[in-house]
């Protein structure tokens, strides 16, 4: 677009959330069931945490990647865009499928997002907001048009089920949002990220990395389970959640009274109440759903966002704050001017089209795996001479496809 002086002025870009979705395991575990396997009670858990139940991935087929892919598909459906339009997939997780490859790459394969880069982000329970911040920056810089940010966890698989101080807290699940570049003002207005590594030992899984590799001793000592100093984390969280909210609002030029809703990390009811009271926010402006899900770490904020939308708690132009804290220690917040419609009519034929697309993605993945196996088998049988001949044929074919100068 040309200005009055004839000089080209690029259109301003904004990063908007245009799609959202969540996914949960089938199994629901109530407090009463936990009381039968560990020294606790429904009353003890409710009064100290606010949690009543949580979802647990008991089926081996339910993994961090499969839950993340389901949430991602739901978000893409809401945004009404195919996976082939994605430029990047960011998966925030504290319970990845493997050290490598990244869970995001596995999700990329499930979705058939053939154009997308993919990587995992490790910032514990703050990770989803970290991912939103990064996606916004890439969109505003003009590097990306469409980014899928996922928070996905199967924390039940790294919890010590004999430790009542931790096993009652955590649940499994996934949530996702699609962020897209738009010329319409609004969307993600500001973000704030923070860390304090001096408190890293307060919430950690000690073993399994290069500092304490897996051994008989680490397994026998339970060093691959979540360890937490609950009191220290509580003190840190109640302070930093309020501070981060104030700071991100200041960056956005928004006052506390202008907030329509805060969606905090769903870790503990008392933490949320204490931090929000410091801000002077009434209960009706704070969304809490941890009673139904427990602490799902990176997934807690996007799951809560989806549920808030389902309940009609978000309207266009609402000012929303997402704020979280986690191991690291880390904290993060983002201020959003909500612009996406909370209801979207999608033709029925589009669902069939999407289902067929995901079916083709599975076929493509199987074909690529099979072709690699065949190629590896032929190379091992024919030796280097066959490999050199194949390389030469491929090179000639590529040269033949190049346009003439």
C-alpha positions in Angstrom: 0.0 0.0 0.0 1.5 3.4 -1.0 1.4 6.3 1.4 0.8 10.0 0.5 4.4 10.4 -0.4 4.3 7.5 -2.9 6.5 5.3 -0.7 5.3 1.7 -0.2 4.1 1.1 3.3 3.5 -2.6 4.2 0.2 -3.5 5.9 0.4 -4.0 9.6 0.3 -7.6 10.7 -1.5 -9.1 13.7 -1.4 -12.6 15.1 -5.0 -13.9 15.8 -6.2 -17.1 17.4 -8.5 -18.5 14.8 -8.9 -22.1 15.9 -8.9 -24.1 19.2 -9.4 -27.6 20.3 -8.8 -30.1 23.1 -8.4 -33.8 23.6 -8.7 -36.0 26.7 -8.1 -39.7 27.5 -11.1 -41.9 28.0 -10.4 -42.8 31.6 -11.6 -40.6 34.4 -10.1 -41.1 37.9 -12.0 -39.5 40.8 -10.4 -38.7 44.2 -12.1 -41.6 45.8 -10.3 -44.0 43.5 -6.9 -42.6 44.4 -7.8 -42.9 48.1 -7.8 -46.7 47.6 -4.2 -46.8 46.3 -2.5 -44.1 48.3 -2.8 -42.6 51.8 -5.2 -39.7 51.0 -8.9 -38.9 50.9 -11.3 -37.0 48.7 -11.6 -34.3 51.4 -7.8 -33.9 51.7 -7.4 -33.4 48.0 -10.3 -31.1 47.5 -9.4 -28.8 50.4 -5.7 -28.5 49.5 -6.0 -28.4 45.7 -9.6 -28.0 44.5 -9.2 -31.1 42.3 -12.1 -33.6 42.2 -11.1 -35.8 39.3 -8.6 -36.0 36.4 -8.2 -37.8 33.1 -5.6 -40.6 32.9 -4.2 -42.2 29.7 -4.4 -45.9 30.7 -4.7 -47.1 27.1 -1.1 -47.6 25.6 -2.4 -46.1 22.3 -3.1 -42.8 24.1 0.2 -40.9 24.1 1.3 -37.4 24.2 1.5 -37.3 20.4 -1.9 -38.9 19.7 -3.6 -36.6 22.2 -1.7 -33.6 20.7 -2.7 -34.6 17.2 -6.4 -34.9 18.2 -6.3 -31.5 19.7 -4.5 -30.1 16.7 -7.1 -31.6 14.3 -9.9 -30.0 16.4 -8.2 -26.6 16.2 -7.7 -26.9 12.5 -11.3 -27.8 12.0 -12.4 -24.8 14.0 -10.1 -22.5 12.0 -11.4 -24.2 8.8 -8.0 -24.7 7.3 -6.2 -27.9 6.1 -3.0 -29.1 7.7 -1.2 -28.5 4.4 -1.5 -24.7 5.1 0.5 -24.9 8.4 3.9 -23.3 8.3 5.0 -24.5 11.8 3.9 -26.8 14.6 5.1 -26.1 18.2 4.4 -28.7 20.8 5.0 -27.6 24.4 5.3 -30.7 26.6 6.9 -32.0 29.8 6.2 -35.6 28.9 7.4 -36.0 25.3 7.2 -39.3 23.4 11.0 -39.5 23.3 14.1 -37.4 24.0 14.2 -37.3 20.2 12.6 -37.2 17.7 10.4 -34.4 18.8 6.7 -35.1 19.6 5.9 -32.2 17.3 7.4 -34.2 14.4 5.2 -37.2 15.2 2.2 -34.9 15.3 3.2 -33.4 12.0 3.2 -36.9 10.5 -0.2 -37.7 12.0 -1.7 -34.5 10.6 -0.1 -34.7 7.2 1.2 -31.2 7.5 3.7 -31.7 4.7 4.8 -28.0 4.6 5.3 -27.5 8.3 8.4 -27.3 10.4 8.0 -28.9 13.8 9.8 -28.8 17.2 9.1 -29.3 20.9 9.3 -26.5 23.4 10.4 -27.3 27.0 9.3 -24.7 29.6 7.1 -27.0 31.8 3.7 -25.6 32.7 4.5 -22.2 31.1 5.3 -23.9 27.8 2.0 -23.2 26.0 2.2 -19.5 26.6 5.9 -19.6 25.5 4.7 -21.2 22.3 2.1 -18.6 21.7 4.7 -15.8 22.2 7.0 -17.4 19.7 4.3 -18.0 17.2 3.2 -14.3 17.5 6.8 -13.1 17.0 7.2 -15.2 13.8 3.9 -14.0 12.4 4.6 -10.3 13.1 8.1 -10.7 11.6 6.5 -12.0 8.4 8.3 -15.4 8.7 5.1 -17.4 9.2 1.5 -17.1 8.2 -0.1 -20.0 10.1 1.2 -21.7 13.2 -0.3 -24.5 15.3 0.7 -24.3 19.0 -0.1 -27.4 21.1 0.2 -28.2 24.8 0.1 -32.0 25.3 0.9 -34.2 28.3 0.7 -37.8 29.7 2.1 -36.9 33.1 0.5 -39.9 34.7 3.4 -41.9 33.2 6.1 -39.9 35.1 4.2 -39.7 38.4 5.1 -41.8 41.5 1.7 -43.3 42.4 2.9 -43.9 45.9 3.6 -40.2 46.6 0.4 -38.5 47.6 2.1 -35.1 47.4 2.3 -35.4 43.6 0.2 -38.2 42.3 -3.1 -36.5 43.2 -2.2 -33.3 41.4 -1.6 -34.3 37.8 -3.8 -35.3 34.8 -3.4 -36.0 31.1 -4.7 -34.2 28.1 -3.9 -31.8 25.2 -5.1 -28.4 23.9 -4.2 -26.5 20.8 -4.7 -23.2 19.0 -4.1 -22.0 15.5 -2.5 -18.6 15.1 -2.8 -16.8 11.8 -1.6 -13.5 10.3 -4.4 -11.0 9.9 -4.6 -7.3 8.9 -7.3 -6.7 11.5 -6.1 -5.1 14.7 -6.2 -7.1 17.8 -5.2 -10.7 18.5 -2.1 -11.3 20.7 -1.3 -7.8 22.0 1.7 -8.5 24.2 3.7 -11.3 25.8 6.0 -11.7 28.7 8.4 -14.6 29.4 10.5 -15.1 32.5 12.8 -17.7 34.2 14.8 -18.3 37.4 17.0 -21.3 37.0 18.2 -21.1 40.7 14.9 -22.7 41.6 15.2 -25.6 39.1 15.4 -28.3 41.8 12.1 -27.3 43.3 10.1 -29.1 40.6 12.0 -31.6 38.4 12.4 -35.1 37.0 16.0 -35.6 38.1 17.1 -38.6 36.0 16.9 -39.5 32.3 19.0 -36.7 30.9 22.8 -36.3 30.4 23.4 -35.1 34.0 21.9 -38.3 35.5 21.6 -41.0 32.7 19.3 -43.9 33.2 20.8 -46.7 35.3 19.6 -49.4 37.6 20.3 -47.0 40.5 18.2 -44.2 39.1 15.3 -46.5 38.3 15.4 -48.2 41.7 15.6 -44.8 43.4 12.5 -43.4 41.6 14.5 -40.6 40.0 12.5 -40.7 36.8 9.4 -39.5 38.6 8.2 -35.9 39.3 9.8 -34.4 42.5 8.4 -31.3 44.0 8.9 -29.0 46.9 5.2 -28.0 47.2 5.5 -25.2 49.7 8.3 -23.4 47.8 6.5 -23.7 44.5 3.3 -22.3 46.1 5.1 -19.2 47.4 6.8 -18.7 44.0 3.5 -19.2 42.0 1.3 -16.8 44.0 3.8 -14.0 43.7 4.8 -14.5 40.0 1.3 -15.0 38.6 0.2 -11.6 39.8 3.4 -9.9 38.8 3.4 -11.4 35.3 -0.2 -10.4 34.8 0.5 -6.8 35.8 3.6 -6.6 33.5 1.9 -8.0 30.4 -1.0 -5.7 30.8 1.3 -2.7 31.1 3.1 -3.8 27.9 -0.3 -3.9 26.1 -1.4 -0.6 27.5 -4.4 -2.2 29.3 -5.6 -1.6 32.9 -6.6 -4.2 35.4 -10.2 -3.0 35.2 -10.2 -3.5 31.4 -9.7 -7.3 31.7 -12.8 -9.4 30.9 -11.3 -12.7 31.8 -8.1 -14.3 33.1 -7.3 -17.9 32.2 -4.5 -19.0 34.5 -2.5 -22.2 34.6 -4.7 -24.7 36.4 -2.3 -26.0 39.1 -4.0 -25.4 42.5 -7.2 -23.5 43.4 -5.5 -21.7 46.3 -2.7 -20.5 44.1 -5.1 -19.1 41.6 -7.3 -17.4 44.3 -4.3 -15.9 46.1 -2.6 -14.5 43.0 -5.8 -13.1 41.5 -6.8 -11.4 44.8 -3.5 -9.5 44.7 -4.8 -8.0 41.4 -8.2 -7.2 42.9 -10.0 -9.3 40.3 -13.4 -10.7 41.2 -14.0 -14.4 41.0 -16.3 -14.0 37.9 -13.4 -12.7 35.9 -11.1 -15.7 36.6 -11.8 -19.0 34.8 -11.1 -22.2 36.8 -11.7 -25.7 35.7 -9.0 -27.7 37.4 -11.6 -29.5 39.5 -12.4 -31.6 36.4 -8.9 -32.1 35.0 -6.2 -31.6 37.7 -2.9 -30.1 36.7 -2.3 -31.0 33.0 0.9 -28.8 32.8 1.3 -27.4 29.3 -2.2 -28.5 28.3 -4.0 -26.7 31.2 -4.3 -23.2 29.7 -5.5 -24.3 26.2 -7.9 -26.8 27.7 -9.3 -24.1 29.9 -9.5 -21.7 27.0 -11.5 -24.2 24.9 -13.9 -24.7 27.8 -14.3 -21.0 28.5 -15.3 -20.6 24.8 -17.7 -23.5 25.0 -19.4 -21.9 28.0 -19.8 -18.5 26.2 -17.3 -16.7 28.5 -15.4 -15.1 25.5 -16.9 -12.5 23.2 -15.3 -10.5 20.3 -13.2 -7.6 21.6 -12.9 -9.1 25.1 -9.5 -8.5 26.8 -8.1 -11.9 27.9 -5.0 -12.8 29.8 -3.4 -16.2 29.8 -0.8 -16.6 32.6 1.2 -19.6 33.9 4.2 -20.7 35.9 6.2 -23.9 35.9 9.4 -25.8 36.5 12.5 -24.1 35.5 11.5 -22.0 37.2 9.5 -20.3 34.4 6.6 -18.0 34.1 4.7 -16.5 31.1 1.8 -14.3 30.3 0.0 -13.0 27.2 -2.7 -10.3 26.7 -5.1 -10.9 23.9 -7.9 -8.9 22.3 -10.3 -11.7 21.3 -11.5 -11.4 17.8 -12.3 -14.9 16.6 -16.0 -15.9 16.3 -16.8 -18.4 19.0 -19.2 -20.2 16.7 -18.5 -21.1 13.1 -20.8 -22.8 10.6 -18.8 -25.4 8.6 -20.5 -27.3 5.8 -21.0 -31.0 6.4 -19.1 -32.0 3.3 -16.0 -30.3 4.7 -15.8 -32.9 7.6 -15.8 -35.7 5.0 -13.1 -33.9 3.0 -10.9 -33.5 6.2 -11.4 -37.2 7.1 -10.3 -38.2 3.6 -7.3 -35.9 3.9 -6.1 -37.5 7.2 -6.6 -40.9 5.6 -4.3 -39.9 2.8 -1.8 -38.6 5.3 -1.7 -42.0 6.9 -1.2 -43.7 3.6 1.5 -41.2 2.7 3.3 -41.9 6.0 3.1 -45.7 5.4 4.4 -45.3 1.9 7.4 -43.2 3.0 8.3 -45.7 5.7 8.0 -48.6 3.3 10.1 -46.9 0.6 12.8 -46.2 3.1 12.8 -49.9 4.1 13.0 -51.0 0.5 15.8 -48.5 -0.3 17.8 -49.7 2.7 17.3 -53.3 1.7 18.4 -52.7 -1.8 21.4 -50.7 -0.8 22.6 -53.5 1.6 22.2 -56.1 -1.1 23.7 -54.3 -4.0 26.5 -52.5 -2.2 28.2 -49.2 -3.0 28.2 -49.7 -6.8 24.4 -49.9 -6.9 24.2 -46.9 -4.6 26.5 -44.8 -6.9 24.5 -45.8 -9.9 21.3 -44.8 -8.3 22.7 -41.5 -7.2 23.8 -40.8 -10.7 20.4 -41.6 -12.1 18.7 -39.4 -9.6 21.1 -36.6 -10.4 20.4 -36.9 -14.2 16.7 -36.8 -13.5 17.0 -33.7 -11.4 19.1 -32.0 -14.1 16.5 -32.9 -16.7 13.8 -31.2 -14.6 15.7 -27.9 -14.4 14.5 -25.2 -16.8 16.8 -24.2 -19.6 18.7 -21.0 -19.1 
